[in-house]
């Protein structure tokens, strides 16, 4: 795509409405696939297609931060309206989740991987590497590439500078176990990780337990 085409394309990033985020969490986790995550900073605009997500359904989900209705300064935003950004630190990495479930139902969807779409040179500088496949194929990698930080905690994902826009509808979606939650009892086996089938930017490929097909005619 030519530079001037990209500039025009960036102007077409239109945030999704609040109603989009009011879907049940498992449905939202699938619906987010193919959507575009956009971040505007002083350095420019970066954007990527969401290609992998994980659903966390507290308070009954032992892998969720809100398990047993745990309400802390960190999880407070999970008890608020759907469509807010829940950012938190994991070791030295910032991760971004989409709050779901509605008020007083602390659920969320983790954005695990993106397919780089726009502002790729900015992403490369932030990550200090040129390998396109490795820029955003993980939850910590994508936030660093896009300049997403703890300052985005609680931000409405329907307005600038951080928002989610309409993208494409994947032909098929795969599902399997979530990653990095081995100490969560039976919850570690829930097939609540979703990814665009065969997408090379997914953080970790594994045999899917389920596959969903969509009509791509619309």
C-alpha positions as a Markdown table, in Angstrom:
| # | Residue | x | y | z |
|---|---|---|---|---|
| 1 | Unk | 0.0 | 0.0 | 0.0 |
| 2 | Unk | 1.4 | 3.4 | -1.0 |
| 3 | Unk | 2.2 | 6.1 | 1.7 |
| 4 | Unk | -0.6 | 8.4 | 0.6 |
| 5 | Unk | -3.1 | 5.4 | 0.6 |
| 6 | Unk | -2.0 | 4.6 | 4.2 |
| 7 | Unk | -2.6 | 8.3 | 5.3 |
| 8 | Unk | -6.1 | 8.1 | 3.8 |
| 9 | Unk | -6.6 | 4.7 | 5.5 |
| 10 | Unk | -5.7 | 6.0 | 8.9 |
| 11 | Unk | -8.4 | 8.6 | 8.6 |
| 12 | Unk | -10.9 | 5.8 | 8.2 |
| 13 | Unk | -10.3 | 4.3 | 11.7 |
| 14 | Unk | -13.8 | 4.8 | 13.1 |
| 15 | Unk | -14.2 | 3.7 | 16.8 |
| 16 | Unk | -16.8 | 1.0 | 17.4 |
| 17 | Unk | -19.9 | 2.1 | 19.4 |
| 18 | Unk | -20.4 | 1.3 | 23.1 |
| 19 | Unk | -23.0 | -1.3 | 22.2 |
| 20 | Unk | -20.4 | -3.5 | 20.6 |
| 21 | Unk | -18.8 | -4.1 | 24.0 |
| 22 | Unk | -22.0 | -5.1 | 25.6 |
| 23 | Unk | -21.9 | -8.6 | 24.2 |
| 24 | Unk | -21.4 | -11.6 | 26.5 |
| 25 | Unk | -17.7 | -12.0 | 27.2 |
| 26 | Unk | -17.1 | -15.2 | 25.3 |
| 27 | Unk | -18.8 | -13.7 | 22.3 |
| 28 | Unk | -16.9 | -10.4 | 22.6 |
| 29 | Unk | -13.6 | -12.3 | 22.7 |
| 30 | Unk | -14.4 | -13.8 | 19.3 |
| 31 | Unk | -16.0 | -10.6 | 17.9 |
| 32 | Unk | -12.8 | -8.6 | 18.7 |
| 33 | Unk | -10.9 | -10.8 | 16.3 |
| 34 | Unk | -10.3 | -8.9 | 13.1 |
| 35 | Unk | -11.1 | -5.5 | 14.8 |
| 36 | Unk | -8.4 | -2.8 | 14.7 |
| 37 | Unk | -6.7 | -1.6 | 17.9 |
| 38 | Unk | -5.5 | 2.0 | 17.4 |
| 39 | Unk | -3.3 | 4.2 | 19.5 |
| 40 | Unk | -2.5 | 7.8 | 18.8 |
| 41 | Unk | 0.6 | 9.4 | 20.4 |
| 42 | Unk | 2.8 | 12.4 | 19.7 |
| 43 | Unk | 5.0 | 10.0 | 17.7 |
| 44 | Unk | 2.2 | 9.1 | 15.4 |
| 45 | Unk | -0.6 | 6.6 | 14.9 |
| 46 | Unk | -0.1 | 2.8 | 15.3 |
| 47 | Unk | -2.7 | 0.2 | 14.6 |
| 48 | Unk | -3.1 | -3.5 | 14.2 |
| 49 | Unk | -5.7 | -6.2 | 13.6 |
| 50 | Unk | -6.5 | -8.1 | 16.8 |
| 51 | Unk | -5.8 | -11.8 | 16.0 |
| 52 | Unk | -5.8 | -13.4 | 19.4 |
| 53 | Unk | -7.7 | -12.9 | 22.6 |
| 54 | Unk | -8.4 | -14.6 | 25.9 |
| 55 | Unk | -11.7 | -14.4 | 27.9 |
| 56 | Unk | -11.7 | -14.1 | 31.7 |
| 57 | Unk | -15.0 | -14.5 | 33.4 |
| 58 | Unk | -14.8 | -13.7 | 37.1 |
| 59 | Unk | -15.8 | -14.1 | 39.8 |
| 60 | Unk | -16.2 | -17.9 | 39.0 |
| 61 | Unk | -13.1 | -18.1 | 36.8 |
| 62 | Unk | -10.1 | -18.9 | 39.0 |
| 63 | Unk | -7.8 | -17.5 | 36.4 |
| 64 | Unk | -9.4 | -14.1 | 36.5 |
| 65 | Unk | -8.0 | -11.2 | 38.6 |
| 66 | Unk | -11.6 | -10.7 | 39.9 |
| 67 | Unk | -12.0 | -14.3 | 41.1 |
| 68 | Unk | -14.3 | -14.4 | 44.1 |
| 69 | Unk | -15.2 | -10.8 | 43.4 |
| 70 | Unk | -11.8 | -9.6 | 44.4 |
| 71 | Unk | -12.0 | -5.9 | 44.3 |
| 72 | Unk | -8.7 | -4.0 | 44.6 |
| 73 | Unk | -7.2 | -0.8 | 43.2 |
| 74 | Unk | -6.0 | -2.9 | 40.2 |
| 75 | Unk | -9.3 | -4.6 | 39.5 |
| 76 | Unk | -11.6 | -1.7 | 40.2 |
| 77 | Unk | -12.1 | -0.9 | 36.5 |
| 78 | Unk | -13.4 | -4.5 | 35.9 |
| 79 | Unk | -16.4 | -3.6 | 38.0 |
| 80 | Unk | -17.3 | -0.7 | 35.8 |
| 81 | Unk | -19.0 | -0.4 | 32.4 |
| 82 | Unk | -18.0 | -2.6 | 29.5 |
| 83 | Unk | -15.7 | -1.1 | 26.9 |
| 84 | Unk | -13.0 | 0.3 | 29.2 |
| 85 | Unk | -9.3 | -0.4 | 29.0 |
| 86 | Unk | -8.0 | -2.6 | 31.9 |
| 87 | Unk | -4.2 | -2.3 | 31.8 |
| 88 | Unk | -2.0 | -3.9 | 34.3 |
| 89 | Unk | 1.7 | -4.8 | 34.8 |
| 90 | Unk | 2.9 | -8.4 | 34.5 |
| 91 | Unk | 6.5 | -8.4 | 35.5 |
| 92 | Unk | 7.8 | -5.5 | 33.5 |
| 93 | Unk | 5.2 | -5.7 | 30.8 |
| 94 | Unk | 2.0 | -3.7 | 30.5 |
| 95 | Unk | -1.0 | -5.8 | 29.2 |
| 96 | Unk | -4.3 | -4.5 | 27.9 |
| 97 | Unk | -7.7 | -6.0 | 28.4 |
| 98 | Unk | -11.2 | -4.9 | 27.3 |
| 99 | Unk | -13.6 | -4.7 | 30.3 |
| 100 | Unk | -16.8 | -6.7 | 29.6 |
| 101 | Unk | -19.8 | -8.2 | 31.5 |
| 102 | Unk | -21.3 | -4.9 | 32.5 |
| 103 | Unk | -21.3 | -3.0 | 35.8 |
| 104 | Unk | -20.6 | -5.1 | 38.9 |
| 105 | Unk | -19.8 | -8.1 | 36.7 |
| 106 | Unk | -16.0 | -8.1 | 36.6 |
| 107 | Unk | -15.1 | -9.8 | 33.4 |
| 108 | Unk | -12.5 | -8.9 | 30.7 |
| 109 | Unk | -10.9 | -9.9 | 27.4 |
| 110 | Unk | -7.1 | -9.9 | 27.1 |
| 111 | Unk | -5.7 | -8.8 | 23.8 |
| 112 | Unk | -2.9 | -11.3 | 23.2 |
| 113 | Unk | -1.7 | -10.5 | 19.7 |
| 114 | Unk | -2.0 | -8.1 | 16.8 |
| 115 | Unk | -1.2 | -8.2 | 13.1 |
| 116 | Unk | 0.7 | -5.0 | 12.4 |
| 117 | Unk | -1.3 | -2.7 | 10.1 |
| 118 | Unk | -0.2 | 1.0 | 10.4 |
| 119 | Unk | 2.7 | 2.9 | 11.9 |
| 120 | Unk | 4.9 | -0.1 | 11.6 |
| 121 | Unk | 8.2 | 1.9 | 11.5 |
| 122 | Unk | 7.2 | 3.5 | 14.8 |
| 123 | Unk | 6.6 | 0.0 | 16.2 |
| 124 | Unk | 10.0 | -1.2 | 15.1 |
| 125 | Unk | 11.7 | 1.8 | 16.7 |
| 126 | Unk | 9.9 | 1.2 | 20.0 |
| 127 | Unk | 10.8 | -2.5 | 20.0 |
| 128 | Unk | 14.3 | -2.1 | 18.6 |
| 129 | Unk | 13.9 | -4.7 | 16.0 |
| 130 | Unk | 13.0 | -5.2 | 12.3 |
| 131 | Unk | 11.3 | -8.6 | 12.4 |
| 132 | Unk | 7.7 | -7.9 | 11.5 |
| 133 | Unk | 6.4 | -11.2 | 12.8 |
| 134 | Unk | 7.8 | -10.5 | 16.3 |
| 135 | Unk | 6.6 | -6.9 | 16.8 |
| 136 | Unk | 3.1 | -7.7 | 18.2 |
| 137 | Unk | 2.8 | -11.4 | 18.6 |
| 138 | Unk | 2.4 | -11.3 | 22.4 |
| 139 | Unk | 0.5 | -9.2 | 25.0 |
| 140 | Unk | 3.5 | -7.3 | 26.2 |
| 141 | Unk | 5.0 | -6.9 | 22.8 |
| 142 | Unk | 2.0 | -5.3 | 21.3 |
| 143 | Unk | 1.6 | -2.7 | 24.1 |
| 144 | Unk | 5.2 | -1.7 | 23.8 |
| 145 | Unk | 4.9 | -1.5 | 20.0 |
| 146 | Unk | 1.9 | 0.7 | 20.3 |
| 147 | Unk | 2.9 | 2.9 | 23.2 |
| 148 | Unk | 0.0 | 1.6 | 25.4 |
| 149 | Unk | 0.8 | 2.1 | 29.1 |
| 150 | Unk | -0.7 | 2.2 | 32.6 |
| 151 | Unk | -1.8 | 5.7 | 31.8 |
| 152 | Unk | -4.5 | 4.1 | 29.6 |
| 153 | Unk | -6.1 | 2.4 | 32.6 |
| 154 | Unk | -9.9 | 3.0 | 32.6 |
| 155 | Unk | -9.9 | 4.7 | 29.2 |
| 156 | Unk | -13.0 | 4.4 | 27.1 |
| 157 | Unk | -12.1 | 2.3 | 24.0 |
| 158 | Unk | -14.6 | 4.2 | 21.9 |
| 159 | Unk | -12.7 | 7.5 | 21.8 |
| 160 | Unk | -9.2 | 8.7 | 21.0 |
| 161 | Unk | -6.3 | 8.3 | 21.7 |
| 162 | Unk | -6.9 | 4.6 | 22.3 |
| 163 | Unk | -9.8 | 2.8 | 20.6 |
| 164 | Unk | -11.0 | -0.2 | 18.7 |
| 165 | Unk | -12.3 | 0.2 | 15.2 |
| 166 | Unk | -14.1 | -2.0 | 12.7 |
| 167 | Unk | -11.8 | -4.3 | 10.7 |
| 168 | Unk | -12.6 | -7.6 | 9.0 |
| 169 | Unk | -14.5 | -10.7 | 9.8 |
| 170 | Unk | -12.2 | -13.8 | 10.0 |
| 171 | Unk | -13.1 | -16.7 | 7.8 |
| 172 | Unk | -12.5 | -19.1 | 10.7 |
| 173 | Unk | -11.6 | -18.8 | 14.4 |
| 174 | Unk | -9.9 | -21.4 | 16.5 |
| 175 | Unk | -10.2 | -21.9 | 20.2 |
| 176 | Unk | -8.1 | -23.6 | 22.9 |
| 177 | Unk | -6.7 | -23.4 | 26.4 |
| 178 | Unk | -5.5 | -20.1 | 27.7 |
| 179 | Unk | -1.8 | -19.5 | 28.3 |
| 180 | Unk | 0.2 | -19.1 | 31.5 |
| 181 | Unk | -2.5 | -20.0 | 34.0 |
| 182 | Unk | -1.3 | -23.4 | 35.2 |
| 183 | Unk | -2.1 | -22.7 | 38.8 |
| 184 | Unk | -5.8 | -21.9 | 38.3 |
| 185 | Unk | -7.2 | -25.4 | 38.9 |
| 186 | Unk | -9.9 | -26.5 | 36.5 |
| 187 | Unk | -9.9 | -23.0 | 34.9 |
| 188 | Unk | -6.6 | -23.8 | 33.1 |
| 189 | Unk | -8.5 | -26.2 | 30.8 |
| 190 | Unk | -11.3 | -23.8 | 29.7 |
| 191 | Unk | -11.0 | -23.3 | 26.0 |
| 192 | Unk | -11.3 | -19.5 | 26.2 |
| 193 | Unk | -8.4 | -18.5 | 24.1 |
| 194 | Unk | -9.4 | -17.5 | 20.6 |
| 195 | Unk | -7.4 | -16.7 | 17.5 |
| 196 | Unk | -7.7 | -16.2 | 13.8 |
| 197 | Unk | -7.0 | -19.6 | 12.3 |
| 198 | Unk | -3.5 | -19.9 | 10.7 |
| 199 | Unk | -2.6 | -16.3 | 11.3 |
| 200 | Unk | 1.1 | -16.0 | 11.6 |
| 201 | Unk | 1.0 | -13.3 | 14.2 |
| 202 | Unk | -0.6 | -15.3 | 16.9 |
| 203 | Unk | 1.5 | -15.5 | 20.0 |
| 204 | Unk | 1.6 | -19.3 | 20.3 |
| 205 | Unk | 0.3 | -21.8 | 17.8 |
| 206 | Unk | -1.2 | -25.1 | 19.1 |
| 207 | Unk | -3.8 | -27.6 | 18.0 |
| 208 | Unk | -7.2 | -26.0 | 18.4 |
| 209 | Unk | -9.9 | -27.8 | 20.3 |
| 210 | Unk | -12.7 | -26.0 | 18.4 |
| 211 | Unk | -13.0 | -24.1 | 15.2 |
| 212 | Unk | -15.7 | -21.6 | 14.3 |
| 213 | Unk | -16.6 | -20.5 | 10.8 |
| 214 | Unk | -18.0 | -17.1 | 9.8 |
| 215 | Unk | -19.8 | -15.9 | 6.7 |
| 216 | Unk | -17.4 | -13.3 | 5.2 |
| 217 | Unk | -19.9 | -12.0 | 2.6 |
| 218 | Unk | -20.8 | -9.0 | 4.7 |
